[in-house]
Amino acid sequence: MPADHRPILLSGIQPSGELMIGHYLGALKNWVGLQADHDCLFMLVDLHAITVRQDPAELRRRCLDFLALYVACGIDPSHSTVFVQSHVPTHAELAWVLNCFTYMGELGRMTQFKEKSQKQELNVSAGLFNYPVLMAADILLYQSHLVPVGEDQKQHLELTRDIAMRFNNLYGETFRVPECFIPPVGARIMSLQDPTSKMSKSDPNPRSYVALLDPPDLVRSKIKKAVTDSGTEVVFGNDRPAVSNLMTIYSSLTGHGFPAIEERYQGKGYADFKADLAEIVVEFLRPIQDRYHAIRSDKSELTAILKRGAEAALARSRPTVAKVYKKLGFIAAS
């Protein structure tokens, strides 16, 4: 399918903390599979990351680490546009405009803002409050058809759609109204220590997640110490959130359905299941880690990828900003 006829798909991850197996199963795995039939743009959203304080040197390092992991996981920079958000100034330009078409009440209802502001009660920034508007700008800049998001980001995409339709109703067709893409399995991997909470790279307990760069023995230890439900049966169900979460990881990495997993471990306990799951995860991560170390050692190539990506993204986003400015009545730059 020619590139200009493929649906446009955009997504990004904050370069903070560590990329985890939850990111792979909820995002990267789907990104890789979607590249063939979609015109993909994949970002490192460093502007979003500074809603909490970042160490500058660490932020720069993680951007390159994450880029290397993107490629190691199967993102092909020769077929997809891969870039750092701050390298493309149109994101911030459109975000300001969209702020003027977003209501305080809408932003105040965002679940993520409520949760994060409770953790930062003494330092709730305007950036944290306006985070969804920048996300809307990210999406609408490229006239995206699809946005792969987890359930926790679906509310932000719904706001993006509302903003786009509001602007279109006032000024005529300007933005494509994007659709949400949520994979049916693995979209929401939960914490290994608290299966009622999503696996998060910001979790202060490192045993709550498996990072893509965790060494084998650490992976085995984390899986072994993952919490389980009462009883010993390996059975999937809403009343068994801990083992169901581990089964979701198992299923997503092997392709085995839950009934097949249940049958395989019938009469066996959690220890056997977790030991096997640990080896599945270790063997899955091994080639990714090998590719990562080879890619990460070539900083000049990583820099070149980001330069090409930023140039392509800026060229693609400029027409949208120009159209918006014209409709608002701004005088065109000479």
Buried (B, 14 or more C-beta within 10 A) or exposed (E): EEEEEBBBBBBBBBBBBBBBBBBBBBBBBBBBEBBEEBBBBBBBBBBBBBBBEBEEEEBEEBBBBBBBBBBBBBBEBEEBBBBBBBBBBBBEBBBEBBBEBBEEEBBEEBEBBEEBBEEEEEEBBEEBBBBBBBBBBBBBBBBBBBBBBBEBBBBBBEBBBBBBEBBBEEBEEBBBBBEBBBBEEBBBBBBBBBBEEBBBBEBEEBBBBBBBBBEBEBBBBBBEEBBBBEEBBBBBEEEBBBBBBBBBBBBBBBEBEBEEBBEBBEEEEBEEBBEBBBEBBBEBBEEBBEBBEEBBEEEEBBEEBBEBBBBBBBEBBBEBBBBBBEBEEEEEEE
